[in-house]
Amino acid sequence: MTKTNYNHLHRASGTMISGSPDGYLTVKDIRDAIAELPDDAEVIFGTCGHGEPLQFGRFKMRGQNLLQIEFN
């Protein structure tokens, strides 16, 4: 049985999917990457140094134009 590689099915709605060379991520980057996804699509994060999946903690505003995403 072959496993579906969903990266091959992703249809990019914007120009940037992989992140910028300077390492910054903007709201536009996120909106572009998820524009075609349904509202109930699950979001998962990579793993930490111990190999455990990162778990979302909360959003916290750190300034007028700065959103911090915390993980547990």
N, C-alpha and C positions, 0 to 999 in steps of 0.2 A: 504494500500500500504506500503510495507517495504522499508526502506531506505538502500541503499548499504553502507556497512562499508568498505571503501577502504583500511583501515589498514589490513584487512584480505586478501586482494588481492595482497598486496605488496610482491614482491619476492626479498628478500635481496640478493644483489650481493656481499656484503662484510660481515664482522663479526660484525660491530658495526652500529646499527641504532639509538639507543637511546642516545647517548652521553656517555662520559666517566665519571667514578666516581669522577674524579678531576674537572669536569666542563669545561674542555678545549675541543675545537672543532678544528679539523685539516682539511685541504683541502682533505686529503684522506678520512676522515669520510664523507664529503659531496659528494665526487665522488662516494664512495661506495653506498651511499643512493640513488643517482639519476642515477646510471649507466644505468639502464634499461628504464628510462623515455625518451619519444621523446623530441626533441628540443623545441617543442611548448607547452610542459606541463606547466601549471600555477603553480607558487610558491606563497603560502600565508604564513603569519606569525601569531603567536598567538596574543592575545589581551594584551593591557596595563592594568594598574591598574584601569582605568576608564571603562574598558569593550569594548573600541573601538579597531578595528583591527589595528595592526601596519602597517604603510605604508613605503615601501622601499624608502630611500632617495638617497644614493650613496655608492659606494665603495671608500675607501681612503687608500692608502698605508701608513703605519706608521713605516715601517722599511723593510729591505730586506725580512724578513720572517714573516711579520705581516700585515694582511689585516683587516681594520676596516670596518664593515658594519653599516651604519647609517640609522636610521629610523626617519620619521617625526612625 
